[in-house]
Amino acid sequence: MKKNIKYAGLATAALLLIAPAAAPAVNSISNVNTAQAATTNGNLTDAQTASLNKFFGVLQASNPSSTTNPFPSFTDIGTNYGSTKLTYTQLIALTSVAQAMQSTILPADVTNLDAVTFGVQGVRDGSVLSNVSDFNTYVKTAAANPGDSVTLRITAYDSTGAAVGTKDLTFTNTPATQANNTLALTYTDPMQVALNSGSDQPLYTTSVDATVQDGDGNTIAVTNPTPDGTLYTSADAAWGSSTASGATFTGNTFSTPGATYYQKVTVTLPSSANLSTIYSSMQAGTGGSVTINGNDAVNANVNTTNNTLTYLRSIKVGQADNWTTTPVSGVVTVGSSIAPLCNDAGDVVATRSLAPNTPWLTDQKRVNSQTGEVQYRVSTHEWVSASSVTFAENDKTTDGLTNIQDLEPGHVVTLDGPSGFVYQLFKSDGTAATRGLAGDTAWITDKTAQDAAGNTYYRVSTDEWIQAGNGVNFS
Protein backbone atom coordinates (compact mmCIF):
# COMPACT_ATOMS: atom_id res chain seq x y z
CA MET A 1 0.00 0.00 0.00
CA LYS A 2 2.95 2.33 0.56
CA LYS A 3 4.04 4.47 -2.33
CA ASN A 4 7.72 5.36 -2.02
CA ILE A 5 7.54 6.46 1.62
CA LYS A 6 10.71 8.39 2.36
CA TYR A 7 12.65 9.14 5.54
CA ALA A 8 12.69 12.81 6.47
CA GLY A 9 16.42 12.88 5.90
CA LEU A 10 16.32 11.66 2.30
CA ALA A 11 14.26 14.24 0.36
CA THR A 12 16.40 16.49 -1.79
CA ALA A 13 14.09 18.77 -3.81
CA ALA A 14 14.97 22.47 -3.70
CA LEU A 15 12.69 25.20 -2.43
CA LEU A 16 12.71 28.14 -4.84
CA LEU A 17 11.63 31.62 -3.78
CA ILE A 18 10.01 33.50 -6.65
CA ALA A 19 9.82 37.28 -6.97
CA PRO A 20 7.38 38.31 -9.66
CA ALA A 21 8.03 41.43 -11.64
CA ALA A 22 5.54 43.52 -13.56
CA ALA A 23 5.70 43.56 -17.36
CA PRO A 24 6.01 46.91 -19.16
CA ALA A 25 2.98 48.26 -20.96
CA VAL A 26 2.78 49.86 -24.39
CA ASN A 27 -0.06 52.05 -25.63
CA SER A 28 -2.45 50.61 -28.18
CA ILE A 29 -6.06 51.15 -29.12
CA SER A 30 -9.08 49.21 -27.99
CA ASN A 31 -12.18 50.74 -29.50
CA VAL A 32 -15.76 50.62 -28.34
CA ASN A 33 -18.62 51.46 -30.66
CA THR A 34 -21.50 53.35 -29.04
CA ALA A 35 -25.12 53.04 -30.09
CA GLN A 36 -26.31 55.42 -32.76
CA ALA A 37 -29.12 57.88 -32.10
CA ALA A 38 -32.38 57.10 -33.83
CA THR A 39 -32.77 58.85 -37.16
CA THR A 40 -35.73 61.01 -37.99
CA ASN A 41 -37.06 61.48 -41.49
CA GLY A 42 -36.75 65.27 -41.75
CA ASN A 43 -37.39 65.83 -45.45
CA LEU A 44 -35.82 62.45 -46.30
CA THR A 45 -37.84 59.71 -47.90
CA ASP A 46 -38.29 56.40 -46.10
CA ALA A 47 -35.77 54.83 -48.50
CA GLN A 48 -33.23 57.56 -47.76
CA THR A 49 -33.76 57.14 -44.00
CA ALA A 50 -33.31 53.38 -44.34
CA SER A 51 -30.06 53.88 -46.27
CA LEU A 52 -28.77 56.27 -43.58
CA ASN A 53 -29.53 53.67 -40.90
CA LYS A 54 -27.64 51.03 -42.91
CA PHE A 55 -24.65 53.33 -43.20
CA PHE A 56 -24.57 54.06 -39.47
CA GLY A 57 -24.96 50.34 -38.85
CA VAL A 58 -21.72 49.42 -40.65
CA LEU A 59 -19.66 51.99 -38.73
CA GLN A 60 -17.73 50.31 -35.93
CA ALA A 61 -14.68 51.90 -34.29
CA SER A 62 -11.60 49.90 -35.30
CA ASN A 63 -7.94 49.84 -34.35
CA PRO A 64 -5.72 52.36 -36.11
CA SER A 65 -2.82 51.05 -38.13
CA SER A 66 -0.19 52.34 -35.68
CA THR A 67 0.20 52.14 -31.90
CA THR A 68 3.08 54.62 -31.81
CA ASN A 69 0.53 57.43 -31.95
CA PRO A 70 -2.69 56.06 -30.43
CA PHE A 71 -4.91 58.32 -32.58
CA PRO A 72 -3.23 58.88 -35.98
CA SER A 73 -6.56 58.58 -37.80
CA PHE A 74 -7.77 61.95 -36.43
CA THR A 75 -5.17 64.07 -38.22
CA ASP A 76 -7.44 64.86 -41.18
CA ILE A 77 -10.41 65.89 -39.02
CA GLY A 78 -9.12 69.42 -38.46
CA THR A 79 -9.98 71.07 -41.78
CA ASN A 80 -13.42 69.44 -41.81
CA TYR A 81 -14.28 69.93 -38.14
CA GLY A 82 -17.90 70.89 -37.56
CA SER A 83 -18.72 71.15 -41.26
CA THR A 84 -22.28 70.34 -42.26
CA LYS A 85 -21.40 70.19 -45.94
CA LEU A 86 -19.50 66.93 -46.20
CA THR A 87 -20.97 64.56 -48.74
CA TYR A 88 -21.06 60.83 -48.12
CA THR A 89 -18.03 60.41 -50.40
CA GLN A 90 -16.08 63.12 -48.56
CA LEU A 91 -17.02 61.68 -45.16
CA ILE A 92 -15.83 58.15 -45.82
CA ALA A 93 -12.57 59.53 -47.21
CA LEU A 94 -11.66 60.64 -43.66
CA THR A 95 -9.17 58.13 -42.28
CA SER A 96 -11.01 57.49 -39.01
CA VAL A 97 -14.33 56.95 -40.78
CA ALA A 98 -12.79 54.78 -43.48
CA GLN A 99 -11.26 52.58 -40.76
CA ALA A 100 -14.66 52.32 -39.09
CA MET A 101 -16.37 51.02 -42.24
CA GLN A 102 -16.69 47.33 -41.41
CA SER A 103 -18.48 46.58 -44.68
CA THR A 104 -19.70 48.40 -47.76
CA ILE A 105 -23.27 49.39 -48.51
CA LEU A 106 -25.18 48.86 -51.73
CA PRO A 107 -24.87 51.38 -54.61
CA ALA A 108 -28.57 52.16 -54.25
CA ASP A 109 -27.95 53.18 -50.62
CA VAL A 110 -25.00 55.34 -51.69
CA THR A 111 -27.29 57.09 -54.19
CA ASN A 112 -29.93 57.70 -51.48
CA LEU A 113 -27.24 59.28 -49.27
CA ASP A 114 -26.71 62.01 -51.88
CA ALA A 115 -29.63 63.71 -50.10
CA VAL A 116 -27.66 63.83 -46.83
CA THR A 117 -24.70 65.93 -45.64
CA PHE A 118 -22.53 65.21 -42.62
CA GLY A 119 -20.65 67.00 -39.88
CA VAL A 120 -17.91 65.62 -37.63
CA GLN A 121 -17.19 66.82 -34.06
CA GLY A 122 -15.66 65.53 -30.86
CA VAL A 123 -17.69 64.76 -27.74
CA ARG A 124 -16.02 65.02 -24.34
CA ASP A 125 -17.85 64.04 -21.14
CA GLY A 126 -21.15 64.23 -23.00
CA SER A 127 -20.55 67.74 -24.38
CA VAL A 128 -19.83 68.58 -28.01
CA LEU A 129 -16.52 70.40 -28.49
CA SER A 130 -17.29 73.53 -30.47
CA ASN A 131 -13.89 74.10 -32.11
CA VAL A 132 -11.05 72.09 -33.56
CA SER A 133 -8.49 73.49 -31.09
CA ASP A 134 -10.37 71.93 -28.17
CA PHE A 135 -10.69 68.70 -30.13
CA ASN A 136 -6.94 68.54 -30.78
CA THR A 137 -6.24 69.11 -27.08
CA TYR A 138 -8.75 66.36 -26.26
CA VAL A 139 -6.96 63.92 -28.60
CA LYS A 140 -3.49 64.86 -27.34
CA THR A 141 -4.46 64.34 -23.70
CA ALA A 142 -6.10 60.99 -24.37
CA ALA A 143 -3.11 59.81 -26.40
CA ALA A 144 -0.81 60.49 -23.44
CA ASN A 145 -2.95 58.71 -20.85
CA PRO A 146 -3.73 55.00 -21.17
CA GLY A 147 -7.36 54.42 -20.31
CA ASP A 148 -8.56 57.76 -21.73
CA SER A 149 -10.79 57.81 -24.79
CA VAL A 150 -11.86 60.02 -27.68
CA THR A 151 -15.44 60.06 -28.95
CA LEU A 152 -16.10 61.16 -32.52
CA ARG A 153 -19.69 62.15 -33.38
CA ILE A 154 -20.99 62.02 -36.95
CA THR A 155 -24.16 64.05 -37.45
CA ALA A 156 -26.38 63.66 -40.55
CA TYR A 157 -28.39 66.61 -41.94
CA ASP A 158 -31.18 66.82 -44.50
CA SER A 159 -31.32 69.43 -47.28
CA THR A 160 -32.79 72.02 -44.89
CA GLY A 161 -29.90 71.67 -42.47
CA ALA A 162 -31.97 69.80 -39.88
CA ALA A 163 -30.17 67.02 -37.98
CA VAL A 164 -31.70 63.66 -38.81
CA GLY A 165 -29.35 61.28 -36.94
CA THR A 166 -26.02 60.83 -35.13
CA LYS A 167 -23.43 58.11 -34.74
CA ASP A 168 -20.78 58.09 -31.95
CA LEU A 169 -17.50 56.22 -32.32
CA THR A 170 -15.42 55.89 -29.13
CA PHE A 171 -11.69 55.09 -29.32
CA THR A 172 -10.09 54.02 -26.03
CA ASN A 173 -6.36 54.17 -25.35
CA THR A 174 -5.78 50.80 -23.66
CA PRO A 175 -2.37 49.43 -22.61
CA ALA A 176 -1.52 46.46 -24.80
CA THR A 177 0.06 43.23 -23.71
CA GLN A 178 3.72 43.31 -24.64
CA ALA A 179 6.02 40.39 -25.23
CA ASN A 180 8.20 39.62 -22.23
CA ASN A 181 11.37 41.70 -22.19
CA THR A 182 12.73 40.67 -18.78
CA LEU A 183 14.67 37.66 -17.49
CA ALA A 184 15.69 37.39 -13.83
CA LEU A 185 17.91 34.57 -12.57
CA THR A 186 18.04 34.00 -8.79
CA TYR A 187 20.04 31.49 -6.75
CA THR A 188 21.16 30.86 -3.17
CA ASP A 189 24.30 32.75 -2.26
CA PRO A 190 26.35 31.81 -0.39
CA MET A 191 26.00 28.05 -0.59
CA GLN A 192 26.58 26.76 2.95
CA VAL A 193 28.76 23.69 3.52
CA ALA A 194 29.65 22.08 6.82
CA LEU A 195 33.12 22.22 8.28
CA ASN A 196 35.05 19.05 7.32
CA SER A 197 32.42 18.02 4.75
CA GLY A 198 33.50 16.67 1.38
CA SER A 199 34.53 19.25 -1.21
CA ASP A 200 32.73 17.30 -3.94
CA GLN A 201 29.31 18.47 -2.73
CA PRO A 202 29.24 21.71 -4.83
CA LEU A 203 30.26 19.72 -7.93
CA TYR A 204 26.94 17.86 -8.13
CA THR A 205 24.18 19.28 -10.31
CA THR A 206 21.74 18.72 -7.41
CA SER A 207 23.50 21.54 -5.57
CA VAL A 208 22.27 24.03 -8.20
CA ASP A 209 19.05 25.82 -7.20
CA ALA A 210 18.95 28.56 -9.84
CA THR A 211 15.57 29.63 -11.18
CA VAL A 212 14.69 32.06 -13.99
CA GLN A 213 11.51 34.12 -14.27
CA ASP A 214 10.13 36.44 -16.92
CA GLY A 215 8.65 39.86 -16.31
CA ASP A 216 5.22 38.39 -15.58
CA GLY A 217 6.59 36.20 -12.81
CA ASN A 218 6.38 33.00 -14.85
CA THR A 219 9.11 30.46 -14.14
CA ILE A 220 11.19 29.53 -17.18
CA ALA A 221 12.49 25.99 -17.02
CA VAL A 222 16.29 25.79 -17.12
CA THR A 223 18.20 22.67 -18.17
CA ASN A 224 21.71 21.27 -18.05
CA PRO A 225 22.84 22.87 -14.77
CA THR A 226 26.64 22.71 -14.92
CA PRO A 227 28.69 23.62 -11.85
CA ASP A 228 32.35 24.30 -12.71
CA GLY A 229 34.56 21.42 -11.68
CA THR A 230 37.08 23.79 -10.10
CA LEU A 231 36.66 25.84 -6.91
CA TYR A 232 38.59 29.10 -6.60
CA THR A 233 39.89 31.14 -3.70
CA SER A 234 38.69 34.46 -5.11
CA ALA A 235 35.98 35.75 -7.42
CA ASP A 236 38.54 37.25 -9.80
CA ALA A 237 40.33 33.93 -10.08
CA ALA A 238 37.03 32.15 -10.80
CA TRP A 239 36.05 34.51 -13.59
CA GLY A 240 39.53 34.36 -15.00
CA SER A 241 39.75 30.59 -14.46
CA SER A 242 43.21 31.16 -13.05
CA THR A 243 45.57 28.21 -12.63
CA ALA A 244 48.12 30.23 -10.64
CA SER A 245 49.41 28.76 -7.41
CA GLY A 246 46.91 29.28 -4.62
CA ALA A 247 44.12 30.40 -6.94
CA THR A 248 42.32 27.06 -6.84
CA PHE A 249 41.07 24.92 -3.97
CA THR A 250 42.31 21.33 -4.20
CA GLY A 251 41.44 19.83 -0.80
CA ASN A 252 39.20 16.81 -0.39
CA THR A 253 37.35 18.37 2.56
CA PHE A 254 36.43 21.87 3.67
CA SER A 255 38.73 21.97 6.68
CA THR A 256 39.12 25.73 7.20
CA PRO A 257 36.36 27.22 9.41
CA GLY A 258 34.63 30.23 7.85
CA ALA A 259 36.54 30.01 4.55
CA THR A 260 34.86 31.19 1.33
CA TYR A 261 35.41 29.69 -2.11
CA TYR A 262 33.96 30.55 -5.53
CA GLN A 263 32.47 28.53 -8.35
CA LYS A 264 30.92 29.32 -11.74
CA VAL A 265 27.58 27.70 -12.58
CA THR A 266 25.99 27.61 -16.05
CA VAL A 267 22.34 26.89 -16.90
CA THR A 268 20.66 26.59 -20.32
CA LEU A 269 17.47 28.47 -21.20
CA PRO A 270 14.92 27.35 -23.79
CA SER A 271 14.92 29.23 -27.08
CA SER A 272 11.44 30.54 -26.22
CA ALA A 273 13.02 32.65 -23.46
CA ASN A 274 14.41 34.99 -26.19
CA LEU A 275 17.65 35.55 -24.27
CA SER A 276 19.49 36.97 -27.29
CA THR A 277 16.75 39.47 -28.15
CA ILE A 278 16.25 40.62 -24.58
CA TYR A 279 19.95 40.99 -23.84
CA SER A 280 20.49 42.90 -27.10
CA SER A 281 17.64 45.24 -26.12
CA MET A 282 19.25 45.71 -22.73
CA GLN A 283 22.61 46.59 -24.26
CA ALA A 284 20.95 49.02 -26.67
CA GLY A 285 19.08 50.70 -23.82
CA THR A 286 15.68 50.00 -25.35
CA GLY A 287 14.05 48.36 -22.35
CA GLY A 288 15.41 44.83 -22.10
CA SER A 289 16.51 43.50 -18.71
CA VAL A 290 18.58 40.44 -17.76
CA THR A 291 19.53 40.27 -14.07
CA ILE A 292 21.50 37.85 -11.89
CA ASN A 293 20.34 37.96 -8.26
CA GLY A 294 19.09 41.49 -8.90
CA ASN A 295 22.24 42.79 -10.62
CA ASP A 296 22.41 43.59 -14.32
CA ALA A 297 23.99 40.79 -16.35
CA VAL A 298 27.25 41.48 -18.19
CA ASN A 299 28.85 39.74 -21.14
CA ALA A 300 30.55 37.22 -18.87
CA ASN A 301 27.09 36.06 -17.73
CA VAL A 302 25.44 35.70 -21.14
CA ASN A 303 26.14 33.39 -24.05
CA THR A 304 23.51 34.06 -26.71
CA THR A 305 24.93 31.41 -29.04
CA ASN A 306 24.43 28.60 -26.52
CA ASN A 307 21.43 30.28 -24.85
CA THR A 308 23.07 30.04 -21.43
CA LEU A 309 23.47 32.16 -18.33
CA THR A 310 26.53 31.79 -16.10
CA TYR A 311 26.77 33.13 -12.56
CA LEU A 312 29.31 33.01 -9.75
CA ARG A 313 28.29 31.63 -6.39
CA SER A 314 30.26 31.72 -3.17
CA ILE A 315 30.68 28.62 -1.01
CA LYS A 316 30.81 29.35 2.71
CA VAL A 317 32.36 26.86 5.13
CA GLY A 318 30.74 26.58 8.55
CA GLN A 319 32.46 27.48 11.78
CA ALA A 320 33.77 25.09 14.41
CA ASP A 321 31.15 23.57 16.70
CA ASN A 322 29.74 26.22 19.05
CA TRP A 323 26.69 24.23 20.15
CA THR A 324 25.89 22.79 23.57
CA THR A 325 23.52 19.85 23.26
CA THR A 326 21.18 18.36 25.90
CA PRO A 327 18.67 15.49 25.59
CA VAL A 328 14.93 16.24 25.56
CA SER A 329 11.78 14.22 25.01
CA GLY A 330 8.91 15.97 23.30
CA VAL A 331 7.26 17.25 20.17
CA VAL A 332 7.88 20.49 18.27
CA THR A 333 5.01 21.88 16.20
CA VAL A 334 5.70 24.16 13.24
CA GLY A 335 3.88 27.49 13.11
CA SER A 336 1.90 28.91 10.18
CA SER A 337 5.01 29.42 8.02
CA ILE A 338 7.50 26.89 6.67
CA ALA A 339 10.40 26.07 9.01
CA PRO A 340 13.86 25.88 7.39
CA LEU A 341 16.17 23.07 8.48
CA CYS A 342 19.81 23.40 9.48
CA ASN A 343 22.58 20.83 9.30
CA ASP A 344 24.86 19.82 12.14
CA ALA A 345 27.11 22.81 11.42
CA GLY A 346 24.17 25.19 11.90
CA ASP A 347 23.94 26.13 8.23
CA VAL A 348 20.53 26.35 6.53
CA VAL A 349 19.81 23.45 4.18
CA ALA A 350 18.45 25.23 1.09
CA THR A 351 16.62 22.16 -0.21
CA ARG A 352 14.82 21.13 2.99
CA SER A 353 12.13 22.55 5.26
CA LEU A 354 9.23 21.43 7.45
CA ALA A 355 5.68 22.06 6.30
CA PRO A 356 3.52 24.57 8.24
CA ASN A 357 1.42 23.31 11.17
CA THR A 358 3.12 19.90 11.37
CA PRO A 359 4.33 18.25 14.62
CA TRP A 360 7.74 16.53 14.93
CA LEU A 361 9.31 14.24 17.49
CA THR A 362 12.54 15.66 18.94
CA ASP A 363 15.19 14.09 21.15
CA GLN A 364 17.86 16.79 21.41
CA LYS A 365 18.05 20.51 22.08
CA ARG A 366 21.10 22.64 21.43
CA VAL A 367 22.11 26.22 22.22
CA ASN A 368 24.69 28.24 20.28
CA SER A 369 27.17 29.68 22.79
CA GLN A 370 27.93 32.64 20.53
CA THR A 371 24.48 33.70 19.32
CA GLY A 372 22.17 32.14 21.90
CA GLU A 373 20.05 30.48 19.19
CA VAL A 374 18.10 27.39 20.27
CA GLN A 375 17.43 24.48 17.92
CA TYR A 376 15.70 21.09 18.21
CA ARG A 377 16.79 17.95 16.35
CA VAL A 378 14.09 16.40 14.14
CA SER A 379 16.19 13.90 12.17
CA THR A 380 19.69 12.44 12.45
CA HIS A 381 21.48 15.47 11.02
CA GLU A 382 18.74 18.12 10.77
CA TRP A 383 17.67 20.78 13.25
CA VAL A 384 14.88 23.34 13.39
CA SER A 385 15.06 26.74 15.07
CA ALA A 386 13.03 27.22 18.25
CA SER A 387 11.74 30.47 16.72
CA SER A 388 9.87 28.46 14.07
CA VAL A 389 8.23 25.90 16.40
CA THR A 390 6.61 25.40 19.78
CA PHE A 391 7.93 22.65 22.08
CA ALA A 392 5.77 20.34 24.19
CA GLU A 393 7.36 18.18 26.91
CA ASN A 394 5.61 15.04 25.74
CA ASP A 395 6.39 12.48 23.09
CA LYS A 396 2.70 11.98 22.34
CA THR A 397 0.52 14.35 20.36
CA THR A 398 -2.65 12.54 21.53
CA ASP A 399 -3.76 9.74 23.82
CA GLY A 400 -4.00 7.48 20.80
CA LEU A 401 -6.23 7.13 17.77
CA THR A 402 -9.81 5.97 18.14
CA ASN A 403 -12.92 5.64 16.00
CA ILE A 404 -10.87 3.78 13.37
CA GLN A 405 -13.03 3.07 10.31
CA ASP A 406 -12.47 1.49 6.91
CA LEU A 407 -12.64 3.67 3.80
CA GLU A 408 -14.00 2.68 0.43
CA PRO A 409 -11.19 1.63 -1.98
CA GLY A 410 -9.67 4.32 -4.18
CA HIS A 411 -9.15 7.16 -1.71
CA VAL A 412 -5.90 9.12 -1.92
CA VAL A 413 -4.11 11.64 0.30
CA THR A 414 -2.24 14.27 -1.74
CA LEU A 415 0.39 16.46 -0.08
CA ASP A 416 1.06 20.02 -1.19
CA GLY A 417 4.54 20.79 -2.47
CA PRO A 418 7.24 21.62 -2.96
CA SER A 419 8.90 18.25 -2.52
CA GLY A 420 11.29 19.74 0.04
CA PHE A 421 8.41 19.86 2.54
CA VAL A 422 8.22 16.96 4.98
CA TYR A 423 5.00 15.85 6.73
CA GLN A 424 5.20 13.94 10.07
CA LEU A 425 3.68 10.47 10.42
CA PHE A 426 2.12 9.09 13.62
CA LYS A 427 1.47 5.68 15.11
CA SER A 428 -1.94 4.53 16.27
CA ASP A 429 -0.88 5.01 19.92
CA GLY A 430 -0.43 8.73 19.26
CA THR A 431 3.36 8.80 19.21
CA ALA A 432 5.30 10.33 16.35
CA ALA A 433 6.67 7.82 13.87
CA THR A 434 10.34 7.83 12.94
CA ARG A 435 9.74 9.04 9.39
CA GLY A 436 7.65 11.42 7.32
CA LEU A 437 6.26 11.94 3.82
CA ALA A 438 7.71 14.32 1.23
CA GLY A 439 5.57 17.10 -0.18
CA ASP A 440 4.19 16.96 -3.71
CA THR A 441 3.37 13.25 -3.39
CA ALA A 442 0.17 11.17 -3.29
CA TRP A 443 -0.61 8.16 -1.07
CA ILE A 444 -3.30 5.51 -1.06
CA THR A 445 -5.28 5.42 2.21
CA ASP A 446 -7.67 2.75 3.48
CA LYS A 447 -8.62 3.85 7.03
CA THR A 448 -9.51 6.99 8.95
CA ALA A 449 -9.31 7.71 12.68
CA GLN A 450 -9.55 10.53 15.22
CA ASP A 451 -7.61 11.63 18.29
CA ALA A 452 -8.95 12.97 21.58
CA ALA A 453 -8.84 16.54 20.24
CA GLY A 454 -11.03 15.63 17.26
CA ASN A 455 -8.24 15.75 14.66
CA THR A 456 -8.66 13.40 11.68
CA TYR A 457 -5.94 10.98 10.54
CA TYR A 458 -5.54 8.81 7.41
CA ARG A 459 -3.60 5.54 7.37
CA VAL A 460 -0.88 5.28 4.69
CA SER A 461 0.96 2.19 5.91
CA THR A 462 0.41 -0.63 8.46
CA ASP A 463 0.80 1.63 11.51
CA GLU A 464 1.62 5.03 10.05
CA TRP A 465 -0.97 7.77 9.90
CA ILE A 466 -0.92 11.35 8.60
CA GLN A 467 -2.92 14.09 10.29
CA ALA A 468 -5.42 16.04 8.20
CA GLY A 469 -4.67 19.75 8.02
CA ASN A 470 -2.84 22.41 6.08
CA GLY A 471 -1.36 20.90 2.90
CA VAL A 472 -2.98 17.48 3.39
CA ASN A 473 -5.74 16.88 0.84
CA PHE A 474 -8.10 13.89 0.94
CA SER A 475 -9.97 12.73 -2.15
Buried (B, 14 or more C-beta within 10 A) or exposed (E): EEEEBBEBBEBBBBBBEEEEBEBBEBBBBEBBBBEBBEBEBBEBEEEBBBBBBBBBEEBBBBBBEEBEBBBBBBEBBEEBBBBEEBEBEBBBEBBBBEBBBEEEBEEEBBEBBEBBBBBBBBBBEEEBBEEBEBBBEBBEEBBEEBEBBBBBBBBBBBEEEEBBBBBBBBBBBBBEEEEBBBBBBBBBBBBBBBBBBEBEBBBEEEBBBBBBBBBEBEEBEBEEBBBBEBBBBBEEBBBEEBEEEEBBBEEEBBEEEEBEBBBBBBBBBEEEBBBBBBBBBBBEEEEBBBBBBEEEBEEEBBBEEEBBBBBBBBBBBBBEBBBEEEEBEBBBBBEEEBBBBBBBBBBBBBBBBBBBBBBBBBEBBBBBEEEEBBBBBBBEEBBBBBEBBEBBEEBBBBEBBEEEEEBEEEBBBBBBBBBBBBBBBBBBEBBBBEBBBBBBBEBBBBBBBBBEEEBBBBBBBEEBBBBBBEBBEBE
